[in-house]
Amino acid sequence: MSGEDRLNVGMIIGSVRDGRVAPLVANWFAAQAERRDDVALDVIDLAETRLPDGLRGHLGGEKPEEVVGLRPRVEAADAFVVVTPEYNRSFPAALKLMIDSYHREWAAKPVGFVCYGGMSSGLRAVEQLRLVFAELHAVTIRDSVAFQSPWTLFDAEGNWPKDPAGPEGAAKVMIDELVWFGRALRQARAARPYGG
């Protein structure tokens, strides 16, 4: 598939916590996406892309250089996949700060989720993220990939779940939906810019 036909997907790794499991989960998902010829993945790891601790320049004035520097990557994405843990029934503060640092960059673009946590597998964090992205005029994908206690699921190298069939099937469904919505919304934005 040509580069122009591929969907540019920004994969946001939302945890910055020391000892985080996020890289294991994100690397696994990246391997699923890289098997496809219709997706080009741009990994945005918030532990490496350190944004300021608070919103500045949000209501006018200059935004911090870290926010300005990340903007072209957010703008260039046709779709997003958010990799998030569940912390205390919600999602990490660093992820909220990143989301709130932009506005029109999210509009009329699909967002899929890969989540993880304890008993809820991170799904409570995803439910809250759906509300946040709806406010920003993004379209969230119904099906998610969820891992319960991922620290027990991955092999000794930390790359693949011990029982891959279920997660791989869930990833395929979610990426298929993301690609469908991503292409449709990209065409719609090109034909008629979104004004929301």
C-alpha positions in Angstrom: 0.0 0.0 0.0 1.3 3.4 -0.9 2.3 5.9 1.9 -0.5 8.2 0.9 -3.1 5.5 1.5 -1.7 4.4 4.9 -3.4 5.8 7.9 -1.1 7.9 10.1 -1.8 6.7 13.7 -0.3 8.5 16.7 0.1 6.0 19.5 0.1 7.9 22.8 1.7 6.1 25.8 -0.1 7.8 28.7 1.9 6.6 31.7 5.0 8.3 33.0 5.2 6.5 36.3 8.4 4.8 37.4 8.3 1.1 36.9 5.4 1.4 34.5 4.1 -1.5 32.5 3.1 0.8 29.6 6.2 0.0 27.4 5.3 -3.8 27.5 1.7 -3.1 26.4 2.7 -0.5 23.9 5.4 -2.6 22.3 3.0 -5.5 22.0 0.4 -3.3 20.3 3.0 -1.7 18.0 3.9 -5.2 16.8 0.3 -5.8 16.0 0.0 -2.6 14.0 3.3 -3.1 12.2 2.0 -6.4 10.7 -0.4 -4.3 8.6 0.3 -2.4 5.5 -2.5 0.2 6.0 -1.2 1.8 9.2 1.9 4.0 9.9 2.5 4.3 13.6 4.1 7.3 15.3 4.8 6.5 19.0 4.4 9.5 21.3 5.7 8.3 24.7 4.8 10.9 27.3 7.7 9.7 29.5 10.1 10.8 26.7 8.0 13.8 25.5 8.0 15.6 28.7 5.3 18.4 28.7 5.3 21.1 31.4 3.5 20.3 34.7 0.7 22.7 34.0 -1.2 24.4 31.2 0.4 27.6 30.1 -0.6 29.8 27.2 -4.0 28.0 27.1 -6.0 31.1 27.1 -3.6 33.3 25.1 0.1 34.0 25.1 2.8 31.7 24.1 2.6 28.0 24.7 5.6 26.1 26.1 8.1 24.9 23.5 7.5 21.3 24.4 3.8 21.7 23.5 4.6 23.6 20.3 7.2 21.0 19.3 4.8 18.1 19.7 1.9 19.9 17.8 3.0 18.9 14.2 2.9 15.2 15.2 -0.6 15.5 16.7 -1.8 17.5 13.7 -0.3 15.0 11.2 -2.1 12.0 12.8 -5.2 10.8 11.0 -6.2 8.7 14.1 -4.9 7.9 17.6 -4.5 5.0 19.8 -4.2 5.8 23.5 -2.3 3.3 25.7 -3.5 3.9 29.2 -3.4 2.3 32.7 -6.1 2.8 35.2 -5.0 4.7 38.2 -7.5 5.0 41.0 -10.5 4.5 38.6 -9.2 7.0 36.1 -6.4 7.8 33.7 -3.0 9.4 34.4 -2.6 13.2 34.9 0.2 13.4 32.3 -2.3 12.1 29.7 -4.9 14.6 30.7 -2.3 17.4 30.4 -1.3 16.2 27.0 -4.9 16.0 25.8 -5.7 19.5 27.2 -2.7 21.0 25.6 -4.4 20.8 22.1 -7.9 21.3 20.8 -8.5 21.5 17.1 -5.8 18.9 16.5 -8.2 16.2 17.9 -11.3 17.3 16.0 -13.0 14.8 13.6 -10.4 12.1 14.2 -10.9 8.6 15.6 -9.4 7.5 18.9 -8.9 3.8 19.9 -7.8 2.5 23.3 -5.4 -0.1 24.7 -5.9 -0.2 28.4 -4.7 -2.2 31.4 -5.2 -2.4 35.1 -6.4 -4.7 37.9 -9.9 -6.2 38.0 -11.4 -3.7 35.6 -8.5 -4.1 33.0 -8.4 -0.3 32.7 -11.8 0.0 31.2 -12.9 2.6 33.8 -10.1 4.9 32.6 -11.3 4.4 29.0 -14.9 5.3 29.9 -13.7 8.6 31.3 -11.4 9.2 28.3 -14.4 8.8 26.0 -16.1 11.8 27.7 -13.0 13.9 27.4 -12.5 13.1 23.7 -16.2 13.7 22.9 -15.8 17.3 24.2 -12.9 17.7 21.8 -15.0 16.5 18.8 -13.0 13.3 18.4 -14.7 10.0 17.6 -13.9 7.1 19.9 -13.8 3.6 18.6 -16.3 1.2 20.3 -14.0 -1.8 20.7 -10.9 -1.6 22.9 -8.0 -3.9 23.8 -7.9 -4.5 27.5 -5.4 -6.4 29.7 -6.2 -7.5 33.2 -3.1 -7.6 35.3 -0.7 -7.4 32.4 2.3 -7.9 34.6 1.2 -11.6 34.8 0.4 -12.0 31.1 3.6 -11.2 29.3 6.5 -13.7 28.8 9.9 -13.4 30.4 11.1 -11.0 27.6 8.1 -8.8 28.2 7.0 -8.8 24.6 4.1 -11.1 24.0 1.1 -12.2 26.0 1.3 -15.9 27.1 -2.1 -16.6 25.5 -2.0 -14.3 22.4 -5.2 -15.3 20.6 -7.7 -13.2 22.5 -5.6 -10.0 22.6 -4.5 -10.3 19.0 -8.2 -10.8 17.9 -9.2 -7.7 19.9 -6.4 -5.7 18.4 -7.4 -6.6 14.9 -11.0 -5.6 15.5 -10.0 -2.3 17.0 -7.5 -1.5 14.2 -10.0 -2.4 11.5 -12.5 0.0 13.0 -9.8 2.7 13.5 -8.7 2.4 9.9 -12.3 2.6 8.6 -13.2 5.7 10.6 -9.8 7.2 10.0 -10.0 7.0 6.2 -13.7 8.2 6.2 -12.9 11.1 8.4 -9.7 12.0 6.6 -11.7 12.2 3.3 -14.4 14.2 5.0 -11.9 16.7 6.5 -10.3 17.1 3.1 -13.6 17.7 1.3 -15.0 20.0 3.9 -12.9 21.2 6.8 -14.5 20.4 10.2 -15.7 23.6 11.9 -16.5 22.2 15.4 
